[in-house]
Structures are given as C-alpha cells and as structure tokens.
Amino acid sequence: VDKINITATAYDPDGEVAKVAFYDGEDLLYEDLSAPYSYEWTNISAGTHVIKAVVQMMKEEQVHLLQPFM
C-alpha cells in the first residue's frame, strides 16, 4: 500500500475542538488543527497497525475515537 487516507469527524456541542491527533499504536502520526480532520499516511511499514484518532477539546478533554474512517 502506497498511502492510506485517514479521516475523523469531531464535534463538541459544549465548545470547540482544538485538534485531532492520529496514532499508529502509541506513535503520533499527525495532528490536524482544523476540520475536515484527515491525514494521508505514506511510507507505511509492513505489518499490523492499530490506528486511532484522539480528539482534544478546547477545555482539555480528550475523546478517543477507536475507528477513524479510512
């Protein structure tokens, strides 16, 4: 696979989303500061990867999205 496009939808009814961080396991891949939240992942190593998106709210709350859209 040459590249994978990862997207996440984030909304905070009580405030604003500060950023969405995309991870492969515990390794930070990218932080997107504005919607639409996405990352084009290239140079992917062979093997199994666990992708997650973490939403950081302006109020410092974190919400984990375990199944971002690819």
PASE-853088 format. One record per residue (C-alpha): residue in one letter; y, x, z; residue number from 0. Coordinates in Angstrom, 2 decimals. Layout:
N
[site 'a',[Y,X,Z],NUM]
...
***
This chain:
70
[site 'v',[0.00,0.00,0.00],0]
[site 'd',[3.34,1.47,-1.05],1]
[site 'k',[5.51,-0.80,1.06],2]
[site 'i',[5.45,-3.87,3.29],3]
[site 'n',[8.39,-6.21,3.79],4]
[site 'i',[8.56,-7.48,7.36],5]
[site 't',[10.89,-10.34,8.32],6]
[site 'a',[11.58,-12.21,11.54],7]
[site 't',[13.62,-15.29,12.33],8]
[site 'a',[15.54,-15.20,15.60],9]
[site 'y',[17.82,-17.81,17.17],10]
[site 'd',[19.33,-18.10,20.64],11]
[site 'p',[20.61,-21.62,21.45],12]
[site 'd',[22.48,-20.25,24.51],13]
[site 'g',[24.20,-17.30,22.88],14]
[site 'e',[23.81,-14.69,20.20],15]
[site 'v',[21.05,-12.41,19.00],16]
[site 'a',[22.05,-8.75,19.44],17]
[site 'k',[19.26,-7.24,17.33],18]
[site 'v',[15.64,-7.45,16.24],19]
[site 'a',[13.52,-4.32,16.65],20]
[site 'f',[10.37,-3.86,14.56],21]
[site 'y',[7.50,-1.85,16.06],22]
[site 'd',[4.16,-0.43,14.99],23]
[site 'g',[2.40,-0.49,18.32],24]
[site 'e',[4.84,1.28,20.66],25]
[site 'd',[6.60,3.19,17.85],26]
[site 'l',[10.01,1.86,16.85],27]
[site 'l',[10.21,1.43,13.08],28]
[site 'y',[13.68,-0.09,12.68],29]
[site 'e',[16.40,-2.11,14.42],30]
[site 'd',[18.27,-4.77,12.44],31]
[site 'l',[21.61,-5.87,13.90],32]
[site 's',[22.25,-8.90,11.68],33]
[site 'a',[20.42,-11.80,10.08],34]
[site 'p',[18.39,-12.05,7.98],35]
[site 'y',[16.27,-9.71,10.11],36]
[site 's',[13.98,-7.60,7.96],37]
[site 'y',[12.57,-4.15,7.34],38]
[site 'e',[10.99,-2.58,4.26],39]
[site 'w',[8.31,-0.27,5.64],40]
[site 't',[7.35,2.61,3.34],41]
[site 'n',[5.18,5.73,3.71],42]
[site 'i',[2.58,3.78,5.68],43]
[site 's',[-0.32,5.83,7.00],44]
[site 'a',[-3.90,4.67,6.50],45]
[site 'g',[-5.49,2.85,9.41],46]
[site 't',[-4.93,-0.15,11.63],47]
[site 'h',[-1.40,-1.11,12.61],48]
[site 'v',[-0.14,-3.64,15.17],49]
[site 'i',[3.26,-4.90,14.06],50]
[site 'k',[5.60,-6.75,16.40],51]
[site 'a',[9.23,-7.79,16.46],52]
[site 'v',[11.28,-7.79,19.66],53]
[site 'v',[14.45,-9.87,19.81],54]
[site 'q',[17.27,-8.59,22.02],55]
[site 'm',[19.70,-11.31,23.07],56]
[site 'm',[23.34,-10.57,23.90],57]
[site 'k',[22.52,-11.46,27.52],58]
[site 'e',[19.97,-8.58,27.63],59]
[site 'e',[16.97,-10.91,27.46],60]
[site 'q',[14.03,-9.78,25.34],61]
[site 'v',[11.71,-12.10,23.47],62]
[site 'h',[8.59,-10.69,21.83],63]
[site 'l',[7.50,-12.14,18.50],64]
[site 'l',[3.89,-11.13,18.06],65]
[site 'q',[3.53,-12.38,14.50],66]
[site 'p',[6.51,-11.45,12.34],67]
[site 'f',[6.36,-12.58,8.75],68]
[site 'm',[5.24,-10.05,6.14],69]
***
